[in-house]
Amino acid sequence: MPTKNRVLGHTYVVWRKLQHGQEKVIRFAEHHKRFDGQLRKQNGHEHCVAVNYLARETMIGMREYTPLDELMLTWSFKFHDEGEGILGYEVIAPIKTDEDDLKEYLAFEALYSKLDRRMWEDAQRCFLLQFALKNPKNFPAEARKVMGNLAHRYKNEALFFQGVQYVDYLFYGYECYHERGVREVLEDVTLSSFTHIESIASELFGFDKVLWTPERRAYFAQFLKSKPVSNSTG
């Protein structure tokens, strides 16, 4: 990690730090242990590219249904996993705890809070959107206040963020099954994501017309009814 540069300041530290770390974070690590060499390894950078594309396409489609703060969402998707890159590892969603989320937030805070206060407040707000509806009790009081405000003023954005994330998991599971022949990954992500997406689609007008379309919903609903080959949900 570079030391603070007197000319470029802490901006240089952040600029430099963000360019390494995510390539070491291999997502869905437990599946790679089970199916060594059979799956494409998706690192943090690749996930960021993929989920940002999915979010952008969906945001554009949502314009005729529900107004969203697209700028905040864009940066929320860019910021959301930076804690993992700083720490150098990912904890998969089904077994992730509030303590794991807190570690990522504190790593993000340690890097960004040394910047100009305006930059930190904006970055903090965008990072915390992912946790706003849950507002974990173990987070610092200041962060909980920010999440409370986000949940009140930007509930649709928080729902949208979660919905796109869950569907992104399904896309990776679909790839594993249809391109790699590994059904179990799609089973796991569908079991852990389907009901959450259904709930979000029932609250966020237009989500079931743009991203969680009837055709996609029908495919994954039918997949859930088909005979499983594993009992794992993580």
ZAVEXKOL-472666 format. One record per residue (C-alpha): x, y, z. Coordinates in steps of 0.25 Angstrom, whole numbers, plus 5000, padded with zeros to 4 digits. Layout:
BEGIN
<<X Y Z>> ...
//
This chain:
BEGIN
<<5000 5000 5000>> <<5006 5013 4996>> <<5009 5024 5006>> <<5002 5037 5006>> <<5007 5046 4995>> <<5009 5061 4999>> <<5006 5066 4985>> <<4994 5057 4981>> <<4989 5054 4995>> <<4980 5043 5000>> <<4973 5044 4986>> <<4986 5036 4981>> <<4984 5026 4992>> <<4970 5023 4988>> <<4973 5024 4973>> <<4984 5013 4975>> <<4977 5004 4985>> <<4965 5002 4976>> <<4973 4997 4965>> <<4977 4984 4972>> <<4970 4974 4981>> <<4957 4971 4973>> <<4965 4962 4964>> <<4968 4954 4976>> <<4953 4952 4980>> <<4948 4940 4973>> <<4933 4940 4975>> <<4925 4927 4978>> <<4937 4921 4984>> <<4930 4910 4991>> <<4925 4905 4977>> <<4939 4905 4971>> <<4943 4896 4982>> <<4932 4886 4979>> <<4934 4887 4964>> <<4949 4890 4962>> <<4952 4894 4948>> <<4938 4893 4943>> <<4933 4907 4945>> <<4938 4921 4940>> <<4944 4928 4951>> <<4938 4942 4953>> <<4946 4952 4960>> <<4942 4965 4967>> <<4945 4973 4955>> <<4937 4964 4945>> <<4925 4965 4955>> <<4926 4980 4956>> <<4926 4981 4940>> <<4914 4971 4939>> <<4905 4976 4950>> <<4907 4991 4946>> <<4903 4987 4932>> <<4891 4980 4937>> <<4887 4991 4946>> <<4889 5002 4934>> <<4880 4994 4925>> <<4870 4992 4935>> <<4870 5007 4940>> <<4867 5011 4926>> <<4856 5002 4924>> <<4850 5006 4938>> <<4849 5021 4934>> <<4835 5019 4929>> <<4830 5012 4941>> <<4837 5017 4954>> <<4846 5030 4955>> <<4860 5026 4961>> <<4872 5034 4965>> <<4881 5028 4954>> <<4893 5035 4959>> <<4893 5030 4973>> <<4890 5016 4968>> <<4901 5016 4958>> <<4911 5020 4969>> <<4905 5010 4978>> <<4907 4999 4969>> <<4921 5003 4967>> <<4924 5005 4982>> <<4917 4993 4987>> <<4928 4982 4987>> <<4940 4991 4989>> <<4941 4986 5004>> <<4943 4972 4998>> <<4954 4977 4989>> <<4961 4985 5001>> <<4960 4972 5010>> <<4963 4963 4998>> <<4952 4953 5000>> <<4937 4950 4998>> <<4927 4943 5008>> <<4916 4937 4999>> <<4902 4943 5001>> <<4895 4931 5008>> <<4905 4930 5019>> <<4909 4945 5020>> <<4906 4951 5034>> <<4904 4966 5039>> <<4918 4965 5045>> <<4924 4962 5031>> <<4916 4974 5025>> <<4922 4982 5036>> <<4936 4978 5033>> <<4934 4982 5019>> <<4928 4996 5023>> <<4939 4999 5033>> <<4950 4995 5022>> <<4942 5005 5012>> <<4941 5016 5023>> <<4956 5015 5027>> <<4960 5017 5012>> <<4949 5028 5008>> <<4947 5036 5021>> <<4961 5042 5020>> <<4956 5049 5007>> <<4949 5063 5006>> <<4937 5062 5015>> <<4927 5064 5003>> <<4933 5053 4996>> <<4933 5044 5008>> <<4918 5047 5011>> <<4914 5044 4997>> <<4922 5031 4996>> <<4917 5026 5009>> <<4903 5029 5005>> <<4904 5021 4992>> <<4912 5010 4999>> <<4901 5008 5010>> <<4889 5008 5001>> <<4891 4993 5000>> <<4889 4991 5015>> <<4878 5002 5016>> <<4866 4994 5017>> <<4872 4985 5027>> <<4880 4995 5035>> <<4888 4985 5043>> <<4889 4989 5058>> <<4904 4986 5059>> <<4907 4997 5050>> <<4912 5011 5056>> <<4902 5021 5060>> <<4906 5030 5049>> <<4904 5019 5038>> <<4891 5015 5044>> <<4886 5029 5043>> <<4890 5030 5028>> <<4883 5017 5025>> <<4870 5021 5032>> <<4870 5033 5024>> <<4872 5025 5011>> <<4861 5015 5015>> <<4852 5027 5017>> <<4855 5035 5004>> <<4861 5025 4995>> <<4853 5012 4997>> <<4851 5009 4983>> <<4866 5011 4980>> <<4869 5001 4991>> <<4859 4991 4986>> <<4865 4993 4972>> <<4879 4991 4976>> <<4875 4978 4983>> <<4867 4973 4972>> <<4878 4975 4961>> <<4888 4968 4971>> <<4879 4956 4972>> <<4876 4955 4957>> <<4891 4956 4955>> <<4893 4943 4963>> <<4883 4936 4954>> <<4891 4940 4942>> <<4904 4934 4947>> <<4896 4921 4951>> <<4890 4921 4937>> <<4904 4922 4931>> <<4909 4910 4940>> <<4897 4901 4936>> <<4896 4905 4921>> <<4910 4907 4917>> <<4917 4898 4927>> <<4907 4887 4930>> <<4907 4890 4945>> <<4893 4890 4950>> <<4896 4891 4965>> <<4900 4906 4964>> <<4887 4910 4958>> <<4880 4902 4968>> <<4887 4909 4979>> <<4885 4923 4974>> <<4871 4921 4970>> <<4867 4915 4984>> <<4874 4927 4991>> <<4869 4938 4981>> <<4855 4935 4975>> <<4846 4938 4987>> <<4854 4951 4990>> <<4852 4955 4975>> <<4838 4952 4975>> <<4836 4961 4988>> <<4844 4973 4981>> <<4836 4971 4968>> <<4823 4972 4976>> <<4827 4986 4982>> <<4835 4992 4971>> <<4826 4996 4960>> <<4832 4992 4946>> <<4843 4983 4951>> <<4834 4971 4946>> <<4833 4977 4933>> <<4848 4981 4931>> <<4857 4971 4938>> <<4848 4961 4945>> <<4840 4958 4932>> <<4829 4948 4931>> <<4838 4939 4923>> <<4850 4940 4932>> <<4841 4938 4944>> <<4834 4926 4938>> <<4848 4919 4934>> <<4853 4920 4949>> <<4840 4916 4955>> <<4839 4904 4946>> <<4854 4901 4950>> <<4850 4901 4964>> <<4840 4891 4962>> <<4849 4881 4954>> <<4856 4870 4962>> <<4869 4875 4969>> <<4882 4868 4969>> <<4887 4874 4982>> <<4882 4879 4995>> <<4891 4891 4997>> <<4886 4905 4998>> <<4899 4912 4999>> 
//
